[in-house]
């Protein structure tokens, strides 16, 4: 039997107990931890690397949305909350489901079927690389975005942060460029120098440049320079 590592996050103990009781009917969900706030949840998540979070939205100091922004790798999420006004935002963030407390058995059962289907597909793929249709959550100050990776055309490193460009927008997140590179599809995203990654689907033109470098123009208007070393790699990577 496939098992799915599960973490329950809610500031109210009774609410956590409610989710645990509901999950007793589904032994394939292995509860590996629980937390009552975002900071402690992050520690558990990074240690256990769960498949699924049952996550409350409205918590003191930091919300469930804040938690997702701080994670290096975001598991699948089912939001649980007593406030139904968050539903639209939750689904915009591509959560697997949204449950209003108190939980109802019939509704919870439908959620579990949806979760099992999605997690089983992910385990069959057995890869840490994020698929291009996967949406990622970005919180930059007061602004929140949930966008498909396919829409990100340019990423650049700025100190301890990276700036992502998508559509006519850009946003900063506290991540290393190396970490993002490891999660991105290497058949689509290419690191052109020490501080920049491009989505090759957005390349418009490529021109030889001095010192064996390449100059790359994107359809979005940017003109970028690949380092000598990465220019050689790009030619080999992109050849038949």
C-alpha positions, 0 to 999 in steps of 0.5 A: 500500500502506498503511503503519503506523509502527512502534516497537520497545521492548525493553531487550535488543538481541537481542530488538529484532532478533528483532522486526525480523527477524519484521517483514521479511516484512511491508513495510507495517510501517515501523519508524521507531524503537526504544528500550531504555527508557521515557524514550527511547521517549517521546521517539521516540513523541512525535516519530514518532506511531506507529501500533503499538508492539511493547512489552516489559513487563519493563524496568529502572526503568520497565515497559511499563505505566509507558510507556503511563501517561506517553504523551499519546496511546497507539498500538495495542500488541502486548506482547512479553515472556519472562514469561507471567504478565503476559498477563491484565493485558495483555489487560485493558488491551486490547492488540491481542495478547501475544507470548511470546519467543522469537517463533514465526512462525505465532503472529506471523503471526496477530498481524500479521493482527489488527494490520493489521485494526485499524490499517486500520479506524482509518486509514479513520476518519481521525480523532484523536478517540477513539471512545467504546468506546475504552479508556484506560489510567490509572495512579494511584500503584500502581493501574492502570485500563483503562476505556472512555471511555463510563464516564467521567462527570466530569473536573476540572482540578487544577493540572497534573493532571486527575481522572477519575471513573468508576463508583465510582472516581476517578483522577489523571493528569498531563494538561491539560484542554485536551488531553483535550478535544481527544481526546474526542468533542465530541458527548458530552463538554462543557466546562461551565467552565474546569476541568470536563468532563462526559459528557452521557449522565450528565445527570439534570437541568438548571436555570436558575441566577443570572447566566444560568448553568445548574446541572447534576445528574448521575445519579451525584449531583454538582451542577455549575455551568456558566459563563455563557459555556458555558451559552450554548454548551450551550443552542446545542449542545443545541438542535434 
